[in-house]
Amino acid sequence: MLPLLKRRMLILLNQIKTEFNAILTIAFRDITKLLRDRVRLISGLVFPVIFIGVLGGSLQANVGSQLGFNFLVFVFTGVFIQSLFQSTASGVIFLLEDRNSDFSQELFVAPVSPRSIIFGKILGESMVALTNAFGILVFGLLVGVSFTFWQAISLIAMAIAGCLLGGAFGIIVLSNLSEDRTVRQIFPFLIFPQIFLAGVFAPLKEVPTVLFILSKIIPLTYVVDFGRGLYYWGTDTYDQVVLLHPLVNLAVILAMFLVFLFVGTWLFVRKERDR
């Protein structure tokens, strides 16, 4: 009995080791690709810098005193989360390139769980997005955004939430589309409305009912509100810019992440097997 139990434990440990190594290998591959793609490195910083510096800075200078809170900081927190969400989601779409080169076929016939392969891709793209996040943080400090130790911790938490949910969102989108060209045409229409409906650039406290309802059905809203809830926790500005308690947002984020991840993986793997 004991030798059999020991053998099963060894098999389980070896399987866990194999899954873990697969996740790290796929993640490392994405980081290596990023280091070779200077265009993506630069573009990942250009748009956040424009939004924070130009939009946030100009509006703070013109109407900041009338709003009752620092609009530059408000835009910074929104753009910080949005850029991580979008970068990870769009990066996951590179699985289509792997599919076209038959790399994904080799992955999915390997003796590892398909979910490990997908999670490795999400982890890799999350790490890629976090490299840009560091640049955004540095730029924020340069233009006058300051934060306490707690707010620095909250930036890490919101970064993780934004990357993971963005990656899972990318998987669910990818699983329903089969052509690289189709994804690149449709994906912007799934991302850009979220940027404007999720409260990245303006508070959702005083918006028309239709826009408020639409904002409730998109995933980016919850990571933006979660991040701001942590960042503004304990400040006088909290009630002006935060919609839901951070724990409520976290519960929604976890639920969406699990649904997107499991359903998206199942659909994607089924397509690979039918090819």
C-alpha positions in Angstrom: 0.0 0.0 0.0 2.7 2.4 1.0 4.9 1.8 -2.1 1.8 2.4 -4.3 1.0 5.6 -2.5 4.6 6.8 -2.8 4.6 6.0 -6.5 1.4 8.0 -7.0 2.8 10.9 -5.1 6.0 10.9 -7.3 3.8 10.8 -10.4 1.8 13.8 -9.1 4.9 15.7 -8.2 6.4 15.1 -11.6 3.3 16.2 -13.3 3.2 19.4 -11.2 6.8 20.0 -12.1 6.1 19.5 -15.8 3.1 21.9 -15.7 5.2 24.6 -13.8 8.1 24.3 -16.3 5.7 24.6 -19.2 4.2 27.8 -17.8 7.6 29.3 -17.2 8.9 28.3 -20.6 6.0 29.9 -22.5 6.2 33.1 -20.3 9.9 33.4 -20.9 9.3 33.1 -24.6 7.0 36.1 -24.6 9.5 38.2 -22.7 12.3 37.2 -25.2 10.0 38.3 -28.1 9.4 41.6 -26.4 13.1 42.4 -26.1 13.4 41.9 -29.8 10.4 44.1 -30.6 11.4 47.7 -30.0 8.3 49.0 -31.7 6.1 47.4 -29.2 8.2 48.6 -26.3 8.0 52.2 -27.5 4.3 52.1 -28.5 3.4 50.7 -25.1 4.7 53.9 -23.5 3.7 56.5 -26.1 0.0 56.4 -25.7 -0.1 56.3 -21.9 2.3 59.2 -21.8 0.2 61.2 -24.2 -3.0 60.5 -22.2 -1.5 61.3 -18.8 0.7 64.2 -19.8 -1.5 65.9 -22.4 -5.1 65.1 -21.3 -4.6 64.7 -17.6 -2.2 67.6 -17.3 -4.2 70.1 -19.4 -7.5 69.3 -17.7 -5.9 69.6 -14.3 -4.6 73.0 -15.2 -7.9 74.2 -16.6 -10.6 72.6 -14.5 -8.8 70.8 -11.7 -9.6 73.4 -9.1 -13.4 73.1 -9.9 -13.5 69.3 -9.6 -12.4 69.0 -6.0 -9.7 66.4 -6.8 -6.5 66.2 -8.8 -7.5 65.3 -12.3 -3.9 64.4 -13.3 -3.8 61.7 -10.6 -7.3 60.5 -11.6 -6.3 60.0 -15.2 -2.9 58.5 -14.2 -4.6 55.7 -12.2 -7.1 55.0 -15.0 -4.6 55.0 -17.8 -2.2 52.9 -15.7 -4.7 50.1 -15.3 -6.2 50.4 -18.8 -2.8 50.1 -20.4 -2.0 46.9 -18.5 -5.4 45.4 -19.3 -5.1 46.3 -23.0 -1.5 45.3 -23.4 -2.0 41.8 -21.9 -5.3 41.2 -23.8 -3.7 42.2 -27.2 -0.6 40.2 -26.4 -2.6 37.1 -25.9 -3.8 37.4 -29.5 -0.3 36.5 -30.6 -1.5 32.9 -30.0 -3.0 33.3 -33.5 0.4 33.8 -34.9 1.6 30.6 -33.1 -1.5 28.8 -34.5 -0.6 29.9 -38.1 3.0 28.7 -37.6 1.7 25.5 -36.1 3.6 26.3 -32.8 0.3 26.0 -30.9 -0.3 22.6 -32.4 3.0 21.4 -30.9 2.1 22.9 -27.6 -1.3 21.3 -27.3 0.0 17.8 -28.1 2.6 18.2 -25.4 2.0 16.2 -22.1 0.8 19.3 -20.2 -2.6 20.7 -19.4 -4.0 23.2 -22.0 -4.8 25.5 -19.1 -1.1 25.6 -18.1 -0.3 26.6 -21.7 -2.9 29.3 -21.7 -1.9 30.5 -18.2 1.7 30.6 -19.3 0.7 32.8 -22.2 -1.2 35.1 -19.8 1.7 35.2 -17.4 4.2 36.0 -20.1 2.1 38.8 -21.5 1.5 40.1 -18.0 5.2 40.4 -17.4 5.5 42.1 -20.7 2.9 44.6 -19.7 4.5 45.2 -16.3 7.7 46.4 -18.1 5.7 49.2 -19.6 4.0 49.8 -16.3 7.4 50.7 -14.8 7.9 53.3 -17.4 4.4 54.7 -16.8 5.2 55.0 -13.1 8.4 56.8 -13.7 6.6 59.3 -16.1 3.9 59.8 -13.5 6.5 60.8 -10.9 8.1 63.2 -13.3 4.9 65.0 -14.0 4.0 65.4 -10.3 2.0 62.2 -9.3 3.0 61.2 -5.8 1.9 58.3 -3.7 2.3 56.9 -0.2 3.6 53.5 0.7 0.0 52.1 0.8 -0.7 53.6 -2.6 2.4 52.0 -4.0 1.2 48.7 -2.7 -2.2 49.4 -4.3 -0.5 50.1 -7.6 1.0 46.6 -7.5 -2.4 45.0 -6.7 -4.2 46.9 -9.4 -1.4 46.0 -11.9 -1.8 42.3 -11.2 -5.6 42.4 -11.4 -5.5 44.4 -14.7 -3.0 42.0 -16.3 -4.8 38.8 -15.3 -8.3 39.9 -16.3 -6.9 41.4 -19.5 -5.3 38.2 -20.4 -8.4 36.2 -19.7 -10.5 38.6 -21.7 -8.0 38.2 -24.6 -8.5 34.4 -24.4 -12.3 34.5 -24.5 -12.1 36.9 -27.5 -9.5 34.7 -29.3 -11.5 31.5 -28.7 -14.4 32.9 -30.7 -12.4 34.1 -33.7 -10.2 32.0 -36.0 -8.4 34.4 -38.4 -5.6 36.8 -37.4 -7.0 39.5 -39.8 -10.5 39.2 -38.3 -9.2 39.6 -34.7 -7.1 42.6 -35.6 -10.2 44.3 -37.2 -12.6 43.4 -34.4 -10.4 43.7 -31.3 -10.1 47.5 -31.3 -14.0 47.8 -31.3 -14.0 45.6 -28.2 -11.2 47.6 -26.4 -11.7 51.3 -27.2 -15.4 51.6 -26.1 -14.3 50.1 -22.8 -11.7 52.8 -22.4 -14.3 55.5 -22.5 -17.1 53.6 -20.7 -14.9 52.3 -17.8 -14.3 55.7 -16.3 -10.6 55.9 -17.3 -10.9 59.6 -18.2 -14.0 60.8 -16.3 -15.8 59.7 -13.1 -18.9 57.5 -13.6 -20.8 59.1 -10.8 -22.7 61.6 -13.0 -23.3 60.0 -16.4 -26.5 59.3 -18.3 -28.3 56.1 -17.3 -27.6 54.3 -20.6 -23.8 54.9 -20.3 -23.9 53.8 -16.6 -25.6 50.5 -17.5 -23.2 49.9 -20.3 -20.2 50.5 -18.0 -21.5 47.8 -15.7 -21.3 45.0 -18.3 -17.6 45.6 -19.4 -14.7 44.0 -17.5 -12.4 47.1 -17.6 -14.8 49.0 -15.4 -14.2 46.7 -12.4 -10.4 46.7 -12.6 -10.3 50.5 -12.9 -12.7 51.0 -10.0 -10.9 48.3 -8.0 -7.6 50.1 -8.5 -9.0 53.5 -7.6 -10.7 52.1 -4.6 -7.4 50.9 -3.3 -5.5 54.1 -4.3 -8.0 56.5 -2.8 -8.8 54.4 0.2 -9.0 56.7 3.3 -8.9 59.9 1.4 -11.5 62.7 1.1 -11.6 62.0 -2.7 -12.8 58.4 -2.3 -16.5 58.9 -2.5 -16.1 61.2 -5.6 -14.3 58.8 -7.8 -15.1 55.2 -6.5 -18.3 53.4 -7.4 -18.1 50.0 -5.6 -16.2 48.7 -2.5 -12.9 47.1 -3.6 -14.0 43.7 -2.2 -17.0 43.8 -4.5 -14.9 44.7 -7.5 -12.4 42.0 -6.6 -15.2 39.4 -6.4 -16.4 40.4 -9.9 -12.9 40.4 -11.3 -12.2 36.9 -9.9 -15.5 35.6 -11.3 -14.9 37.1 -14.7 -11.3 35.8 -14.8 -12.3 32.2 -14.0 -15.2 32.2 -16.5 -13.1 33.8 -19.3 -10.1 31.5 -18.6 -12.0 28.2 -18.4 -14.5 28.8 -21.1 -12.0 30.5 -23.4 -9.4 27.7 -22.9 -12.1 25.0 -23.6 -13.2 26.7 -26.8 -9.7 27.4 -28.0 -8.5 23.8 -27.4 -11.6 22.4 -29.1 -10.7 24.5 -32.2 -7.1 23.3 -32.1 -8.3 19.7 -32.0 -10.7 20.2 -34.9 -8.0 21.6 -37.2 
